[in-house]
């Protein structure tokens, strides 16, 4: 029995089901029961959830079954903001930690325990001219082993209007005997007086010096605001998880760059319907 899609307009609240809708529901239940090709598994039950705020060890649940899905969500540590005296807006904020959700198709591919490392946020720059430190990578598993995943930390803020680097996402997949990496396209620290970059899954970037705002994030932490040193107020720290620190202009009072926030890792185990 093939799977049949039911358009939203056919199942409006309070509406009368069409004959075709009733037929599709019947066929879909039959398809799930028979596990025929073409009937995708669309429903599952979360039976184990583990969250890590510090480095530790993920333990496979004792009631796991081969074929269960595992979703790993991680965010790297945010980069620290820089300080600069060259020009008011020259110190960039740190980039936010890379964030993503990675699906492991079969829990049987994982060991009974897997190492978890939480990326630390980078320290902000100090003094009249100093770059921020890079954020650390948040990782799940062992490098070079099956299904190792790394959510890279955000780059530290730079001076002289140079943009900070972005975090890198890395997966080691033994099925292809290769490592796959991708550089993040969001959450970059603000430079040249600009605000921090927006992010969806990761931390957002810190704002450049001259009081520019940090970026916002839908899932990760927001970036810290940049600072101008008229009152020696330091730039804002990035918000947990993975937000980048703001940059600071420190010509006279020595305002420091904001620190990046630490990362996080969350793991869900899901039992597909019908297993």
N, C-alpha and C positions, 0 to 999 in steps of 0.2 A: 504494500500500500504506500503510495507516494505521499509526501507531505504537501498540504495545501495551505497557502497563505490566506488569511482572512483580513480584508481591508478594514481600517478603523471605522469607516463610514457604515459598515455593516453591523457594528456592535455598539452603537451609540447608547448611552445610558437611557433607560426608559423606552427605548425603541422596540419594535416587534422584530424578532429574528427572521431573516429571510430563509426560505427553504434551502438555498445554496449554503447559507451559514450553518444550518443544522447538519447538512450533509458533510460539510468540511470538518465540523467538530467530531462527528462520528468517525470519519476517515482518519483524522489525526490521532484520536485515541487508539484506533486499531493499529496505526503505524507505529506508535510508541510501544504498544504492547508486543508487537511482532518484531520490533527492532529491525525493520526492513531497511535496505539501502534507500536513501533518499528522504528518510524521515529523521531530521536532525534532532539531537537532544537539546532542548531549549530551557529546561527547568532543572534545577538542582537544589540540594539542601546543604547549607553551610553547617558543618559539624565540628569544626575546629578553627579557632582564631588565635593567633599569637602576635603580640605587638612588642617591638623592641625600641626602647629609648636609649639604651646603652648596649655595648657589644655583649654577645652571649652565644647561646647555642639553641637552634631550633630543633625540636624533637618531633619526629613523625608520630602522629597519634596511633595508639595501639589498635584502634578499630578501622584502620585504613583498608581500602580495597583497591586492587589494581584497576586502573581506569579512572580513578578519582582525579579531578582537576586540582591544581594548586595555582593560586594567584599570588604573586609576590609584588607588592607595591613598595617602592623605595624612593627616598629623596636624599641626595648627598648633602654634605655640609655647605653652607653659604660662604662665599669669600669675604674677607675683611676689606673695608674701605681704605683708600689711600689718604695721605696728607700731602699738600703741595703749597708752595709760596710763589710759584711763577705767575699765576693768574688766578682770579677768584674762582673760576669754574674748572680749573685744570685737574683737580684730583677726582678720579672716577670712583664710583661706588663698586663694591664687589658684586660679582654675578651670583645669582641664586644657584643652589644645588640642583643637579639634574633630577627630574622626577618622571616616573613612568610606572605602568602596571604591566607585568610580564606573566604570561600564562604558560604553565608547564602542563602539558597534555596528560601526563600519566604520573601519579605519585610514586609509582614503582621505579621511576628513573632517579629518585632521590634516595640518599642513604638514610639510615635510621636517625642520624643527627647531622645537621649542617651548621657550619660556623656562620655567625652573623657579626659583621663589623659595622658600627655606626660611625659615619663620617663626622668629625668634629668641625665646627665652624672655624674659619680662619680669623686670626687676630687682626684688629685694625692697625693701620700705620700710626706711628708716633713721631713727634718732633716736627721740624719744619718741612721735611720732604722725605716721604717714606711710602713705599708700596704696601698694600695689604697682603696678608698671607692667604694662600689658596685654601679652600675648604677641602676636607677629606672625603674620600669615596665611601659610600655605604655599599656593602657587598653581602651576597648570600651564596654560601657554598665555598668551595676551594678552587682557586685559580688553576685552570687546566683540567678540572674535573667536569663531569657531565652537568650541564645546566647551571654553570657558574654565572652569576649576574652581578654587574657592578654599575651603580648609579654614581657617576662622577661628581666630585665637588666643584663648586663654582670658583672661577678664577679670582684672585685678589685684585683689588683696585690698583690702577696704574696712575702715573703722573704725566704731565705735559700733554694732556688731551688724548692719551692712548686708551683705547677700549680694552677692558679686561677679557680674558678668554672665557669660554663657556664650558660647562661640564660635559663629559663624554659618557655615553651609555655603552656598555660592553657585555656581550653574551658569548660564552664558550659552549658550542653545540657539538657534541661528539658524533651526532648523526652525520654531520658534514665535515667533521674533523677540522674545524676552523673556528676562529674568533671573529665575531662581528661587532663592529663599533660604529657609533653614530654620534656626531656632535649635536648638542642641543641647539635649538633655534630660538629659544625664548629665555627670558629671565636674565638678560645681560645687564651688567651694571651700567649706570648712566655715565656718560663722559661729555666733555666740552660743555658743562653746565646743564646737561640733560637729566631728565628723570630716569629712575630705574625702569628696566624692561618688565613688561607684563609676562606672567607665566600661567599655564593651565595646570600642569601636574607637578611641577617642581617649585622651588623657591623663586621669588622674584628678585630683581636686581636692586641694589642700593642706589640712592640718588647721588649725583655728583655734588661737589662742594658748591657753595652759593645758595644754600638752603633749598635745594630742589628736592622734590618728594621721592620717596622710594616707590618701587613698582608694587602692583597688587597681584595676588595669585588666587586661583579658584580652589586649589587643593593644598598647596604648600603655604609657607610663611611669606608675609609681605617683606619688602626691602626697607631698610632703615633710611631715614631722611639725611640728605647732605647738610653740612654746617658751614656757616661763615663765622669767623672767630671774634666778632665784636664783644662777645661776653665769655669767651673761652669755653662755651658749651660744646661738648664733643658731638660728633655726628651720631645719628641714631643707629643702634644695633639692629641687625636683621631679626625678624620674628620667626619663631619656631613653627614648622620645621624648614630649615634650609634657606631662609631669607638672607640676602647679602647685606653687608653693612654699608652705611653711607660714607661718602668721601668728605674731607674737611679741608678748608682753606685756613692755613695756620701761620700767617705772616707775623703776628705780634703776640697773641695770647696762647698759642700752642694748642689749639683744639685738636683732638685726636680723631682718627677714623673709627667708624663703628665696627664692631665685631660681627662676623657672620654667625648664624644660628646653626646648631647641630642638626643632623639629619635624623631620619626615622626609617624603620622597616616594619611592614605588616604582612602577615601571611595568612591566607584563607585556604582551607581545604573544603572542597565541594563534592558531594556525591551526586552524580547525574541521576535524573529521574529514571526509574526502571532498573537500576543496578542493585 
